Amino acid sequence: MDVGHIVLSEKPQLSLFETSPAPARKPPRRKPAKKKKAGGPLTAEEMGAQQRDISVAEFFTKNRHLLGFDNATKALLTTVKEAVDNSLDAAEEAGLLPEVTVEIRPLLATNGSRSGTNGANGDPNAPERFVVAVTDNGPGVVKAQIPKIFGKLLYGSKFHRLRQSRGQQGIGISAAGMYGQLTTGQPTRIVSRTGKGKPAHKFEILVNTQKNQPEIVTDEVVEWAYDHGTRVEIALEARYQRGSHSVDEYLRQCAVANPHATFIYRAPDGLETVFERGISIQPTSPKEIKPHPYGVELGVLMKMLKTTKATKLKAFLATDFSRVSPAVASEICDVAGLSQNAWVSRIARDEADRLYQAIPKVKLRKPPTDCLAPIGAEAIRAGLTKEFEPEFVHAVTRSPSVYRGNPFSIEVGVAFGGKLKADEAVKVIRFANRVPLLYQQSACAISKSVGSVPWRNYGVQHPKGGMPVGPLVVFVHFASVWVPFTSESKEAIAHYPEILKELRLCMQDCGRVVGRHIRRQKRLADAEKKRSYIEKYLPHIGIALQEILDLTDEQREDAFGKLVEILNRSRKP
Amino acid sequence: MDVGHIVLSEKPQLSLFETSPAPARKPPRRKPAKKKKAGGPLTAEEMGAQQRDISVAEFFTKNRHLLGFDNATKALLTTVKEAVDNSLDAAEEAGLLPEVTVEIRPLLATNGSRSGTNGANGDPNAPERFVVAVTDNGPGVVKAQIPKIFGKLLYGSKFHRLRQSRGQQGIGISAAGMYGQLTTGQPTRIVSRTGKGKPAHKFEILVNTQKNQPEIVTDEVVEWAYDHGTRVEIALEARYQRGSHSVDEYLRQCAVANPHATFIYRAPDGLETVFERGISIQPTSPKEIKPHPYGVELGVLMKMLKTTKATKLKAFLATDFSRVSPAVASEICDVAGLSQNAWVSRIARDEADRLYQAIPKVKLRKPPTDCLAPIGAEAIRAGLTKEFEPEFVHAVTRSPSVYRGNPFSIEVGVAFGGKLKADEAVKVIRFANRVPLLYQQSACAISKSVGSVPWRNYGVQHPKGGMPVGPLVVFVHFASVWVPFTSESKEAIAHYPEILKELRLCMQDCGRVVGRHIRRQKRLADAEKKRSYIEKYLPHIGIALQEILDLTDEQREDAFGKLVEILNRSRKP
């Protein structure tokens, strides 16, 4: 390695618009490599001829691990998760109480035997082929939209709006179908009906990956027992297991975070589990909002100026953002040194920049909270109590905050003691918009925040640089109009500073309360110990006093009673 | 939470093609939620009307953290990295020895003052605006391709081929420009010339995010001092720092992994650092290969059958895959029970499946190795020695293996002792296709493998479930025709089982050698201790013997000499 020699640059700083800088060093000549490579070097023209478009479906087929399909176990969970997310979102938007049925069964080959798979090494642990079928009682999908929703990536209704929902990318379910197609060659099968008396449409759809377009294999009207709803069936290579990363665990956690939904689960072994809804009230449906000015990037502001329906600057600010009243809009214009009546279409980049820099100087109210649907402290406490039977439970829902213009809200619940094990790392249960996150815990902002809280101050063991250790469960729900996941597979939340801060503050709120409980428990335990000493030794002292002072039994009892009283009084704070 | 009641399903398993399953439970009726939500529930038709396409540029603008732009410090490194990757790739393809100049300087506002930024809270640590300029002496880019390469996501020459290169997605540099545009509103500026006597083209390009298409702001011919090469300038919001995740560190590691390249670095403070190339020989350029049949998915096989130029099955297998000779192709056809002369266009899904299941049953040679360009054990040893001055160094390049049909090769180097600190976690240095990986260490397959190696067997401390501790550096290079990164920001390698296995085996190869060294050192240290005891105590024994036995000085010396001899002999093995 070259350690590098350091010289102070004598060149003046270039302005951005200087295009032809005199290089500090003589520009290097074409220096042919000594060894000609096999195949021969290419010219710029030859390289240019190789350039071409990459379809987003091709991209994600090659990078299927980005979508949560990196191994056969995870592929099964991801497929179930994408379908269930869609079912819950649709039911909520339609104002229906969701009932979702998840079935997983072996894929039967045409001759009726279990269908085998490749598995490069003839490995007995090689994945098998399964069919995942998810059926809901939701509003159904109109016929024209079925092929695109299930057969095209980056297509959907949730990306372009600011409203809390589980899906947001328009990738998930079509990607699951694409993975099924990749590993079994089979199309995705959909049945959907939008209401009683309307036909139930059945489609078989493949994704044309080169074009990122659906290919309709069959399209027919069928009999279907549901009045309204959607059923999606995907055949895929997968591995079924129970345990911490399983479909079973995912549905169990789903039921905790969605007490208004019923889940029916038929596992590959035929076992059926029903998670009945706990409440029959639809949670307040989150509203769609406009962006909050704090954190909106210059480029986004410029784009909004281009596409707004408003014609004057003040009107643009007051109508296209949330929490900007006409008075506040005037103030922003003033701080930016721009006229309130400036034509939006004539705002140049430099002026947009002044506007952008004026925004943080004006005090704005926090974003509206009705775009978010937190689970609620009470429901979290109930869930934790039922699940873990702890000796103490507490939960906090923090008021919303903003990152990059997006409102978000953190909820934290803690369960302590009881049946929880004292010598294990704290169990962290993560949710984003009511969806359980089971993978990539170490990459998640939630886990990072758990590690950064000063648990020792609250009486919980906490090895330096690690996770706290103790009989503690930390339940965290991140709710936002846009969840910044670290990958398209939506398994971990990205480390935005504003999010990390709110997470930490919310955990500290809970931590302090748990700390008080732990200290009180410790005090009580100490007192209990003392009491037991008193009860153990005082009678003997009584007898000794009787012997020494020659007391009657009555006097002894009297002295004993007084001693107990005095000692009990002394151990009260 | 509902614990769930379990019932054995009485229903027979459904065949995949049964579209109208009689549900085990009576299908739920439309059950209106008790509370009507504000804004009102939507019908399927209303939801359908909201569905729309999402452009991949919109997707990545909203998810910019996926591309490595989640914070201002990382944004600077990512921008430099994407530009440098492209420079090195182009020079290598053209058979040129690369010289890459990286400049970072504050963005000057039009009035000459440093340009400020937003920073929602008026925070003094808020990011500043910088210009990153990367200039190379590569082959240049032909005029027609400049706008698309720098102004369109998912466009490039490297995605559709199997050949080791740094870039592979066709996203990086246009995404960096898009981030610059988002945070400063400025276009990407490019100057490129493809040879002496040809014009140097200067472009200013914006990305139209709604369409994912370049918008050309200016397009002109300019004077430029370079005969051939490309210069790209991006103005962006960023934070500059030195240290472990810095541009400085990145370029230093780049120089280690690319000893044939010269890097010139001008930091924002005007300091210039030059990393001169250590060798003037272009590394053997990797060749493009065809996919290896092991690990190719059924869906990919079906797509290849559709797009092949071959007409007969045997010819298809023998020409479209690597390591499939005509004889092997015949064998695969036989195992699959298909005719060698079957028309490729008539192979149905079931037959393709038989082909797919036959492949792992036929023995194939490992994939060709000339598609990979490892750094080489010697260069790794030299780099580690220069950088860390250890007492012991070792490196291994493993022969290639395959994951999902892609050949890959692992190289591991270890440095032990010397100036390295004994009480810290082992330092892991990660590279993928010669590119240093500085972020997301804990999410990377490399780190996971380091943790899974039984270091204790090699005499290195290793806390359970953690990283080993000791005066040890582990250098790992993953080279492949396709690197499976965990996100588009290309910071960590995904956990494919085949990759984890090869990583572990290669580390164990190195670990055993280090272990021998550590044991030898320990033996030598023990012997040294014994020798020092002998030298310390024997003279006294000599004197004691002289007194007891009344020896002359000469006899004493003689006895002493013999004792030394006997003891020295006894401590040899």
Boltz contact constraints between the chains, C-beta under 6 A:
constraints:
  - contact:
      token1: [A, 1]
      token2: [B, 255]
      max_distance: 6.0
  - contact:
      token1: [A, 1]
      token2: [B, 256]
      max_distance: 6.0
  - contact:
      token1: [A, 1]
      token2: [B, 383]
      max_distance: 6.0
  - contact:
      token1: [A, 1]
      token2: [B, 386]
      max_distance: 6.0
  - contact:
      token1: [A, 1]
      token2: [B, 387]
      max_distance: 6.0
  - contact:
      token1: [A, 2]
      token2: [B, 255]
      max_distance: 6.0
  - contact:
      token1: [A, 2]
      token2: [B, 275]
      max_distance: 6.0
  - contact:
      token1: [A, 2]
      token2: [B, 276]
      max_distance: 6.0
  - contact:
      token1: [A, 4]
      token2: [B, 273]
      max_distance: 6.0
  - contact:
      token1: [A, 4]
      token2: [B, 274]
      max_distance: 6.0
  - contact:
      token1: [A, 4]
      token2: [B, 275]
      max_distance: 6.0
  - contact:
      token1: [A, 5]
      token2: [B, 274]
      max_distance: 6.0
  - contact:
      token1: [A, 6]
      token2: [B, 271]
      max_distance: 6.0
  - contact:
      token1: [A, 6]
      token2: [B, 273]
      max_distance: 6.0
  - contact:
      token1: [A, 7]
      token2: [B, 272]
      max_distance: 6.0
  - contact:
      token1: [A, 9]
      token2: [B, 266]
      max_distance: 6.0
  - contact:
      token1: [A, 9]
      token2: [B, 270]
      max_distance: 6.0
  - contact:
      token1: [A, 9]
      token2: [B, 272]
      max_distance: 6.0
  - contact:
      token1: [A, 13]
      token2: [B, 105]
      max_distance: 6.0
  - contact:
      token1: [A, 16]
      token2: [B, 131]
      max_distance: 6.0
  - contact:
      token1: [A, 19]
      token2: [B, 191]
      max_distance: 6.0
  - contact:
      token1: [A, 19]
      token2: [B, 202]
      max_distance: 6.0
  - contact:
      token1: [A, 19]
      token2: [B, 222]
      max_distance: 6.0
  - contact:
      token1: [A, 20]
      token2: [B, 222]
      max_distance: 6.0
  - contact:
      token1: [A, 20]
      token2: [B, 223]
      max_distance: 6.0
  - contact:
      token1: [A, 20]
      token2: [B, 224]
      max_distance: 6.0
  - contact:
      token1: [A, 23]
      token2: [B, 225]
      max_distance: 6.0
  - contact:
      token1: [A, 27]
      token2: [B, 225]
      max_distance: 6.0
  - contact:
      token1: [A, 27]
      token2: [B, 226]
      max_distance: 6.0
  - contact:
      token1: [A, 28]
      token2: [B, 99]
      max_distance: 6.0
  - contact:
      token1: [A, 28]
      token2: [B, 137]
      max_distance: 6.0
  - contact:
      token1: [A, 31]
      token2: [B, 97]
      max_distance: 6.0
  - contact:
      token1: [A, 33]
      token2: [B, 95]
      max_distance: 6.0
  - contact:
      token1: [A, 33]
      token2: [B, 97]
      max_distance: 6.0
  - contact:
      token1: [A, 33]
      token2: [B, 282]
      max_distance: 6.0
  - contact:
      token1: [A, 34]
      token2: [B, 281]
      max_distance: 6.0
  - contact:
      token1: [A, 35]
      token2: [B, 281]
      max_distance: 6.0
  - contact:
      token1: [A, 35]
      token2: [B, 282]
      max_distance: 6.0
  - contact:
      token1: [A, 37]
      token2: [B, 95]
      max_distance: 6.0
  - contact:
      token1: [A, 37]
      token2: [B, 285]
      max_distance: 6.0
  - contact:
      token1: [A, 39]
      token2: [B, 287]
      max_distance: 6.0
  - contact:
      token1: [A, 41]
      token2: [B, 94]
      max_distance: 6.0
  - contact:
      token1: [A, 41]
      token2: [B, 95]
      max_distance: 6.0
  - contact:
      token1: [A, 42]
      token2: [B, 93]
      max_distance: 6.0
  - contact:
      token1: [A, 42]
      token2: [B, 94]
      max_distance: 6.0
  - contact:
      token1: [A, 44]
      token2: [B, 139]
      max_distance: 6.0
  - contact:
      token1: [A, 44]
      token2: [B, 140]
      max_distance: 6.0
  - contact:
      token1: [A, 44]
      token2: [B, 142]
      max_distance: 6.0
  - contact:
      token1: [A, 44]
      token2: [B, 194]
      max_distance: 6.0
  - contact:
      token1: [A, 45]
      token2: [B, 142]
      max_distance: 6.0
  - contact:
      token1: [A, 48]
      token2: [B, 142]
      max_distance: 6.0
  - contact:
      token1: [A, 48]
      token2: [B, 145]
      max_distance: 6.0
  - contact:
      token1: [A, 50]
      token2: [B, 157]
      max_distance: 6.0
  - contact:
      token1: [A, 51]
      token2: [B, 145]
      max_distance: 6.0
  - contact:
      token1: [A, 51]
      token2: [B, 157]
      max_distance: 6.0
  - contact:
      token1: [A, 53]
      token2: [B, 155]
      max_distance: 6.0
  - contact:
      token1: [A, 54]
      token2: [B, 154]
      max_distance: 6.0
  - contact:
      token1: [A, 54]
      token2: [B, 159]
      max_distance: 6.0
  - contact:
      token1: [A, 54]
      token2: [B, 170]
      max_distance: 6.0
  - contact:
      token1: [A, 56]
      token2: [B, 56]
      max_distance: 6.0
  - contact:
      token1: [A, 59]
      token2: [B, 154]
      max_distance: 6.0
  - contact:
      token1: [A, 65]
      token2: [B, 484]
      max_distance: 6.0
  - contact:
      token1: [A, 65]
      token2: [B, 494]
      max_distance: 6.0
  - contact:
      token1: [A, 70]
      token2: [B, 494]
      max_distance: 6.0
  - contact:
      token1: [A, 93]
      token2: [B, 42]
      max_distance: 6.0
  - contact:
      token1: [A, 94]
      token2: [B, 41]
      max_distance: 6.0
  - contact:
      token1: [A, 94]
      token2: [B, 42]
      max_distance: 6.0
  - contact:
      token1: [A, 95]
      token2: [B, 33]
      max_distance: 6.0
  - contact:
      token1: [A, 95]
      token2: [B, 37]
      max_distance: 6.0
  - contact:
      token1: [A, 95]
      token2: [B, 41]
      max_distance: 6.0
  - contact:
      token1: [A, 97]
      token2: [B, 31]
      max_distance: 6.0
  - contact:
      token1: [A, 97]
      token2: [B, 33]
      max_distance: 6.0
  - contact:
      token1: [A, 99]
      token2: [B, 28]
      max_distance: 6.0
  - contact:
      token1: [A, 105]
      token2: [B, 13]
      max_distance: 6.0
  - contact:
      token1: [A, 118]
      token2: [B, 356]
      max_distance: 6.0
  - contact:
      token1: [A, 118]
      token2: [B, 357]
      max_distance: 6.0
  - contact:
      token1: [A, 118]
      token2: [B, 360]
      max_distance: 6.0
  - contact:
      token1: [A, 120]
      token2: [B, 294]
      max_distance: 6.0
  - contact:
      token1: [A, 120]
      token2: [B, 295]
      max_distance: 6.0
  - contact:
      token1: [A, 120]
      token2: [B, 360]
      max_distance: 6.0
  - contact:
      token1: [A, 122]
      token2: [B, 360]
      max_distance: 6.0
  - contact:
      token1: [A, 131]
      token2: [B, 16]
      max_distance: 6.0
  - contact:
      token1: [A, 137]
      token2: [B, 28]
      max_distance: 6.0
  - contact:
      token1: [A, 139]
      token2: [B, 44]
      max_distance: 6.0
  - contact:
      token1: [A, 140]
      token2: [B, 44]
      max_distance: 6.0
  - contact:
      token1: [A, 142]
      token2: [B, 44]
      max_distance: 6.0
  - contact:
      token1: [A, 142]
      token2: [B, 45]
      max_distance: 6.0
  - contact:
      token1: [A, 142]
      token2: [B, 48]
      max_distance: 6.0
  - contact:
      token1: [A, 145]
      token2: [B, 48]
      max_distance: 6.0
  - contact:
      token1: [A, 145]
      token2: [B, 51]
      max_distance: 6.0
  - contact:
      token1: [A, 154]
      token2: [B, 54]
      max_distance: 6.0
  - contact:
      token1: [A, 154]
      token2: [B, 59]
      max_distance: 6.0
  - contact:
      token1: [A, 155]
      token2: [B, 53]
      max_distance: 6.0
  - contact:
      token1: [A, 157]
      token2: [B, 50]
      max_distance: 6.0
  - contact:
      token1: [A, 157]
      token2: [B, 51]
      max_distance: 6.0
  - contact:
      token1: [A, 159]
      token2: [B, 54]
      max_distance: 6.0
  - contact:
      token1: [A, 170]
      token2: [B, 54]
      max_distance: 6.0
  - contact:
      token1: [A, 181]
      token2: [B, 299]
      max_distance: 6.0
  - contact:
      token1: [A, 182]
      token2: [B, 297]
      max_distance: 6.0
  - contact:
      token1: [A, 182]
      token2: [B, 299]
      max_distance: 6.0
  - contact:
      token1: [A, 183]
      token2: [B, 297]
      max_distance: 6.0
  - contact:
      token1: [A, 185]
      token2: [B, 298]
      max_distance: 6.0
  - contact:
      token1: [A, 185]
      token2: [B, 302]
      max_distance: 6.0
  - contact:
      token1: [A, 185]
      token2: [B, 349]
      max_distance: 6.0
  - contact:
      token1: [A, 191]
      token2: [B, 19]
      max_distance: 6.0
  - contact:
      token1: [A, 194]
      token2: [B, 44]
      max_distance: 6.0
  - contact:
      token1: [A, 202]
      token2: [B, 19]
      max_distance: 6.0
  - contact:
      token1: [A, 222]
      token2: [B, 19]
      max_distance: 6.0
  - contact:
      token1: [A, 222]
      token2: [B, 20]
      max_distance: 6.0
  - contact:
      token1: [A, 223]
      token2: [B, 20]
      max_distance: 6.0
  - contact:
      token1: [A, 224]
      token2: [B, 20]
      max_distance: 6.0
  - contact:
      token1: [A, 225]
      token2: [B, 23]
      max_distance: 6.0
  - contact:
      token1: [A, 225]
      token2: [B, 27]
      max_distance: 6.0
  - contact:
      token1: [A, 226]
      token2: [B, 27]
      max_distance: 6.0
  - contact:
      token1: [A, 255]
      token2: [B, 1]
      max_distance: 6.0
  - contact:
      token1: [A, 255]
      token2: [B, 2]
      max_distance: 6.0
  - contact:
      token1: [A, 256]
      token2: [B, 1]
      max_distance: 6.0
  - contact:
      token1: [A, 266]
      token2: [B, 9]
      max_distance: 6.0
  - contact:
      token1: [A, 270]
      token2: [B, 9]
      max_distance: 6.0
  - contact:
      token1: [A, 271]
      token2: [B, 6]
      max_distance: 6.0
  - contact:
      token1: [A, 272]
      token2: [B, 7]
      max_distance: 6.0
  - contact:
      token1: [A, 272]
      token2: [B, 9]
      max_distance: 6.0
  - contact:
      token1: [A, 273]
      token2: [B, 4]
      max_distance: 6.0
  - contact:
      token1: [A, 273]
      token2: [B, 6]
      max_distance: 6.0
  - contact:
      token1: [A, 274]
      token2: [B, 4]
      max_distance: 6.0
  - contact:
      token1: [A, 274]
      token2: [B, 5]
      max_distance: 6.0
  - contact:
      token1: [A, 275]
      token2: [B, 2]
      max_distance: 6.0
  - contact:
      token1: [A, 275]
      token2: [B, 4]
      max_distance: 6.0
  - contact:
      token1: [A, 276]
      token2: [B, 2]
      max_distance: 6.0
  - contact:
      token1: [A, 281]
      token2: [B, 34]
      max_distance: 6.0
  - contact:
      token1: [A, 281]
      token2: [B, 35]
      max_distance: 6.0
  - contact:
      token1: [A, 282]
      token2: [B, 33]
      max_distance: 6.0
  - contact:
      token1: [A, 282]
      token2: [B, 35]
      max_distance: 6.0
  - contact:
      token1: [A, 285]
      token2: [B, 37]
      max_distance: 6.0
  - contact:
      token1: [A, 287]
      token2: [B, 39]
      max_distance: 6.0
  - contact:
      token1: [A, 294]
      token2: [B, 120]
      max_distance: 6.0
  - contact:
      token1: [A, 295]
      token2: [B, 120]
      max_distance: 6.0
  - contact:
      token1: [A, 297]
      token2: [B, 182]
      max_distance: 6.0
  - contact:
      token1: [A, 297]
      token2: [B, 183]
      max_distance: 6.0
  - contact:
      token1: [A, 298]
      token2: [B, 185]
      max_distance: 6.0
  - contact:
      token1: [A, 299]
      token2: [B, 181]
      max_distance: 6.0
  - contact:
      token1: [A, 299]
      token2: [B, 182]
      max_distance: 6.0
  - contact:
      token1: [A, 302]
      token2: [B, 185]
      max_distance: 6.0
  - contact:
      token1: [A, 349]
      token2: [B, 185]
      max_distance: 6.0
  - contact:
      token1: [A, 356]
      token2: [B, 118]
      max_distance: 6.0
  - contact:
      token1: [A, 357]
      token2: [B, 118]
      max_distance: 6.0
  - contact:
      token1: [A, 360]
      token2: [B, 118]
      max_distance: 6.0
  - contact:
      token1: [A, 360]
      token2: [B, 120]
      max_distance: 6.0
  - contact:
      token1: [A, 360]
      token2: [B, 122]
      max_distance: 6.0
  - contact:
      token1: [A, 383]
      token2: [B, 1]
      max_distance: 6.0
  - contact:
      token1: [A, 386]
      token2: [B, 1]
      max_distance: 6.0
  - contact:
      token1: [A, 387]
      token2: [B, 1]
      max_distance: 6.0
  - contact:
      token1: [A, 442]
      token2: [B, 442]
      max_distance: 6.0
  - contact:
      token1: [A, 443]
      token2: [B, 443]
      max_distance: 6.0
  - contact:
      token1: [A, 484]
      token2: [B, 65]
      max_distance: 6.0
  - contact:
      token1: [A, 487]
      token2: [B, 487]
      max_distance: 6.0
  - contact:
      token1: [A, 494]
      token2: [B, 65]
      max_distance: 6.0
  - contact:
      token1: [A, 494]
      token2: [B, 70]
      max_distance: 6.0
